[in-house]
Amino acid sequence: MSFEYISIEGVSHRFLSRNRQPTTALTDVSGLFPAGKVTSIVGPSGCGKSTLLLIMRGLVAPAQGQVRFLYRDAAGALAPGEAPRMATVWQSFNLLPWRTVADNVAFGLELQGVPLAERRERAAEAIRSVELAGFENHYPGQLSGGMKQRVGLARGMVMSPDILFLDEPFGALDAQTRLYLQEQLSALVERHAKTVVLITHSIEEAIFLGDHVVVMTARPGRIAASLPVDLPRPRDLDVQKDKRFGELFAEIYGLLRDEVRKAMMN
């Protein structure tokens, strides 16, 4: 059986705000996220993007609805199955300051009981994949912000996940570092053909990295549109000069403009 889709079916979620009043974060969210593709999710601040990621990741239970992982059997039929292997890269680096780069990358493998020799080999390969070879024995305090985030990417990739979740992974970085890591991540994902769900505030980043862009409304969040990114791969930043890139940007921003205004008034 081959993994084909993350299926989100009628997902709604509420939480208690600081004044103990219920707040609806998501309402009746449904959609199919295809395997082997990058799905970018954009929307106004507070629209529930990160909440949706946590629900897909299995870290938060929705108030209503469900997330299923659909597989295709030998006869070609789709059926739900067990959750694939998953890993998450967050905006905050969350590195253990007393562990070296190599030990930070291998931490998840250590928790799984992977033998030491295999941990070291897999961690070294992941570190090479994000161009940090030579920094294996450095500590987080000796690294720049961009290097720390590359350690975070390596820590996710070393787990050989079927699905990689990225929650604003470059949001805390300066513009130049962000552009460099976007290119690096694009090449990494294409090389490994991962299923990726990317949360971002950047329309440019959503288009550059994505195969599809899901646009969400202001809170309570729902899916307003899902747009295919019909730009060729592999991509580098020159793709932003493509006429189609500009058309997609204008379409997505047009969908978001009123939603951002609503979010600012909440």
N, C-alpha and C positions, 0 to 999 in steps of 0.2 A: 504494500500500500504506500502511496506517495502523498506527502502533505501538500495540500492545494490551497487552503484558505484559512484565515482567521475570520470567523463569522460572528458578528455582533448583532444581537437580536433584541430589539426593544429595550435597550439598557437605559434605565433612569437611576439617578442617585441623589440623595439628600444628606445633608449633614447639619449639625448644630453650630451656629455661629457663636462668637464670643458672648453675645448677650442671650445665648441659649435659644435663639429663635431658629426654626428650621429654614434652611436655604437649599433650594433645588439647584444642583450643579449641572445635571444632565437630564434631558427628557427625551425618551423614545428614540434613542440613537440606534440605528441599524445600518449595516454595511458589510461588504466582503473585502478583506484585505488579502490580495493574492500572494502566494508563496513565491520566493525567488525574486521579489520586486521590492522597491523602496516606496513606501507610502508616507508622504509628508502630511502632517496635520497642522494647519494654521488657523488662527482665530484670535479674537480680542482677548486682552488680559482678563482672567477670571472666568473664561467661558467653559472650563472643565476639561481642557486638553490633557493636562497632567493626571487628572482624576480618571479619565478614560484610559490612559496608559496604565495606571495602577490596577484598574479593573481587568484589562487585557492580560496584564502580567500575573494576575491572580493574587495580588497583595491587598486588594480591597474587594469586598463582596458587594455587588450592586443591590440597590433596594428593589429593583425590578429588572427583568430580562436576564439574558445569559450571554456568555462568550463560549463559543465552541470552536474546535479545531477540526476541520474537515479534511478527510483523506479520500483518495480515489482508489477503488479496488481494481482487481484484474479485469472485471467486467466493465469498468468505466463509470461505475456508480459512485456518488459521493456519500460518505457516512462519517459521523463524528467519531473521534478517537481520543486517545490520551494527549495531554499537553506535550508539545515538543520541548526540547531543551531550549531554555531562554536565558538571556543575560541582559543587563541594563547598564547603560552609561549615563550618569547624572550630570547636571550642571556643576554641582560642587564635586571637588575631586575625591574626597573621602579616602585619601590615602593614609595608611598607618605610618606616622612619622618615625617610628623606631625600626621600621623594616626597610630594607633596600628596595630599589626598583624591582629587581628580580624576585624578591620575596613578596612584594606587594602583588605583582602579576600572578604569582603562583599560589596566592592565598586561597582562592576558591578551590583549586585542585587539592591543596592540603586538607581543606575541610572535607573533601570527598574521599580522602584516604588514598589518593593516587601516590604510588611509590616515589621516593625522592628522585631517583634518576630520571624517571619519566617527567616529573614536575619540572626539573631543571631544563630538560630538552624542550618541552612544550613552551615554557616561559621564554627561553632564549629565542625560539622561532617567532613568538608573538612580539617580542621586543624588536627583533629585526624587521618585522613587518611594518612597524610604525617608526622605523629609522631612528631607534634609540640604542643601537648596538654601541657598546663602549661605556654606557651609563648604568650597566647592570648593578654595580656596587655603590651607586650614589643613593643618597637619602632624599626624601621629598623636599626637605629644606634647602637642598642644593640645586633644585630645579626651577626653571621658569614656569609660568602658568601654562604655556602651551605644551611644555614637556610633561607637566603633571597630567594634562588632559590626554596626552598620547599614552601615558601609563594607564590611564583609565580605559582607553580604547583597547590596549593590549590585554588588560585584565578581563575585559568582556570577551575578546576574540579567543583567548586561550582556552575558554570553556567549550569551544567548538559548538556554539549555540545554533539551533535551527532558526531562531528568531532573535534579533538584536533590537532592543528598545533603546532609543536615544532621546533623553528628555532635556532639551535645550543644551546640548553638550558643549557648545561654544559660546554660550551667552555671557560668560564672565571674562571673555578674552578680548584683547584689543583687535582692531579691524584687520590689521595685516596678518596677525597670527590666525585669526578666524578664517581668512581667505585661504591661507596655506593649508590649514587642517581640513577645510572643505574639500580641497583637491585631493589631499591624502586619503580622506575617508571615502571619497568617490572611487578612487582607484582600488582601495582595499575591498570595498563592497563588491565591485565588479569582478575582482579577482576571485573572491570566495563565493559569489552568487548567493548572498545571504538574503533572507527575508528580514526587512528592516522597517520599523515604525519610528518615524522621526517627528518629535514635537519641536516646533520652532515658531518664533515671532517674525522671522525674516522671510518675506515672499521670495526674494532672490535665492536664498538658501533652499527653500522648499522646492523651487523649480530646478535648480542646479543639481540637487541630489536625488530628486524624486522621479519615480515612474508614474505616480499618481499624486495629485494634491487634493486632500480633503479639506474643505473650507467649512468652519463651524460658525454658528451664530453667537451673539452675545448671550450671557447667562439668562435663563437656563440653556445650556449648550445643546444644539442638535446639528445634524449635518445639513448644510445648505446646498452643497454641491460636491461632486467628486470629478476632477478633471484629469484626463490623461495628459502626460507630458510627452508629446510626440517630437522629441529631440533625439538625435542619434547618440549612441554610446560607442566608445568611451568619450567622456566629456572632460574638457578643461575650462578654465574661466573665460576663454575666448567665445564659448557658446553664448555668453551674455550679449554678444554683438549680433547674434542671429535675430532676424526679424521675428521669428516665431517666439523667441524668448520674450521679447517686448510685448507681443500680443497676449501671451499667457499672463505676464505681469499685470497688464491693464485689466484683463478679465477678472483675475483674482482680487486685485485691489478694488475693482468695481463692486464685487460681491461683499468685500469686507468694509467698505467705507461707512455705510450706514450702521453696520454692526458695531464698529469701533465707537461711533458716536453714541450709540445706545449704552455701551459699556461705560463710557466716560460719564454718563448721566446717572448711572446706578449708584 
